[in-house]
């Protein structure tokens, strides 16, 4: 993933004044996500509970977990970029002590996401918190 600082993403999303602006911002962010290979898109990496297919790979070989993710949907890829930028470089303990839902709630996504997409994001956050 192109390393976009979370603070920059947060400011960009908070400055959106409409659903259309938010959508465009997320689609633009989606283009920075390194796509997974077909070999990585296996059932064991699939996040259950998402409206669209979302894969999340967590490499736990050291105290700073490494995350890779992908989705079939541009909007969800933009959300994944946002989530990954929030947790990138943090230790497992730091990630587990964060209130990821609260942090994401500050990004004006709630009014944009459907209930099923919100449930999908919560499933992603739950899987991340189990690192």
C-alpha positions as CSV (number, residue, x, y, z in Angstrom):
1,X,0.0,0.0,0.0
2,X,1.2,3.5,-0.7
3,X,1.8,4.8,2.8
4,X,-0.8,7.5,3.2
5,X,-0.7,9.0,6.7
6,X,-4.0,8.3,8.6
7,X,-4.3,12.0,9.6
8,X,-4.3,13.0,5.9
9,X,-7.0,10.5,5.1
10,X,-9.0,11.6,8.1
11,X,-8.8,15.3,7.1
12,X,-9.7,14.5,3.5
13,X,-12.8,12.4,4.5
14,X,-13.9,14.9,7.1
15,X,-13.8,17.7,4.6
16,X,-16.3,15.9,2.3
17,X,-19.6,17.7,2.2
18,X,-21.8,15.2,0.4
19,X,-22.2,11.5,-0.2
20,X,-20.8,12.0,-3.7
21,X,-17.6,13.7,-2.4
22,X,-17.2,10.9,0.1
23,X,-17.6,8.3,-2.6
24,X,-15.1,10.0,-4.9
25,X,-12.6,10.3,-2.0
26,X,-13.0,6.6,-1.2
27,X,-12.6,5.5,-4.8
28,X,-9.5,7.6,-5.1
29,X,-8.1,6.0,-1.9
30,X,-9.0,2.6,-3.3
31,X,-6.5,3.1,-6.1
32,X,-3.6,3.1,-3.6
33,X,-4.3,-0.4,-2.3
34,X,-2.0,-3.1,-3.5
35,X,-4.2,-5.8,-4.8
36,X,-3.9,-9.4,-3.6
37,X,-2.9,-12.2,-5.9
38,X,-5.5,-14.8,-6.8
39,X,-3.5,-17.2,-4.6
40,X,-4.2,-14.9,-1.6
41,X,-7.9,-14.7,-2.3
42,X,-8.8,-18.0,-0.5
43,X,-11.6,-18.8,1.9
44,X,-9.4,-18.8,5.0
45,X,-8.6,-15.1,4.2
46,X,-12.2,-14.1,3.5
47,X,-13.8,-11.9,6.1
48,X,-17.2,-13.3,7.0
49,X,-20.1,-10.9,7.3
50,X,-19.2,-8.5,4.5
51,X,-21.6,-7.5,1.8
52,X,-18.9,-7.8,-0.8
53,X,-15.9,-10.2,-0.8
54,X,-13.2,-8.9,1.5
55,X,-9.9,-10.7,2.1
56,X,-7.7,-9.8,5.0
57,X,-4.2,-11.3,5.6
58,X,-2.5,-10.8,8.9
59,X,1.2,-11.7,9.2
60,X,1.9,-12.1,12.9
61,X,5.6,-13.1,12.6
62,X,6.7,-10.2,14.9
63,X,5.2,-7.8,17.4
64,X,4.2,-5.4,14.6
65,X,1.6,-7.3,12.6
66,X,1.6,-6.7,8.8
67,X,-1.8,-6.4,7.1
68,X,-2.8,-6.9,3.5
69,X,-6.4,-6.6,2.3
70,X,-8.5,-6.5,-0.8
71,X,-12.1,-6.4,-2.0
72,X,-14.1,-6.8,-5.1
73,X,-15.7,-3.4,-4.5
74,X,-13.9,0.0,-5.0
75,X,-15.8,1.6,-2.1
76,X,-14.7,-1.2,0.3
77,X,-11.1,-0.9,-1.0
78,X,-11.1,2.8,0.0
79,X,-12.4,1.9,3.4
80,X,-9.7,-0.8,3.7
81,X,-7.0,1.8,2.9
82,X,-8.4,4.0,5.7
83,X,-8.5,1.1,8.2
84,X,-5.0,-0.1,7.3
85,X,-3.5,3.4,7.5
86,X,-5.0,3.7,11.0
87,X,-3.3,0.5,12.3
88,X,-0.2,0.3,10.2
89,X,3.0,0.1,12.2
90,X,1.3,-0.4,15.5
91,X,1.9,-3.3,17.8
92,X,-0.7,-5.9,18.6
93,X,-1.2,-4.4,22.0
94,X,-1.7,-0.9,20.6
95,X,-4.2,-2.2,18.0
96,X,-6.1,-4.1,20.7
97,X,-6.3,-1.1,23.0
98,X,-7.6,1.2,20.2
99,X,-11.3,1.9,19.8
100,X,-11.2,1.4,16.0
101,X,-15.0,1.8,15.6
102,X,-15.0,5.2,17.4
103,X,-12.1,6.4,15.3
104,X,-13.8,5.4,12.0
105,X,-17.1,7.0,13.3
106,X,-15.3,10.4,13.0
107,X,-14.8,10.1,9.3
108,X,-18.4,10.9,8.1
109,X,-18.8,7.4,6.7
110,X,-21.8,6.4,8.9
111,X,-24.4,8.2,6.9
112,X,-22.8,6.9,3.7
113,X,-22.5,3.2,4.5
114,X,-25.5,0.9,4.3
115,X,-26.3,-1.2,7.4
116,X,-24.9,-4.4,5.7
117,X,-21.6,-2.5,4.8
118,X,-21.4,-1.2,8.4
119,X,-21.7,-4.8,9.6
120,X,-18.9,-5.8,7.2
121,X,-16.6,-3.0,8.5
122,X,-17.3,-4.2,12.0
123,X,-16.4,-7.8,11.0
124,X,-13.1,-6.5,9.6
125,X,-12.4,-4.5,12.8
126,X,-13.2,-7.6,14.9
127,X,-10.8,-9.8,12.8
128,X,-8.1,-7.1,13.2
129,X,-8.6,-6.8,17.0
130,X,-8.0,-10.5,17.3
131,X,-4.4,-10.1,16.1
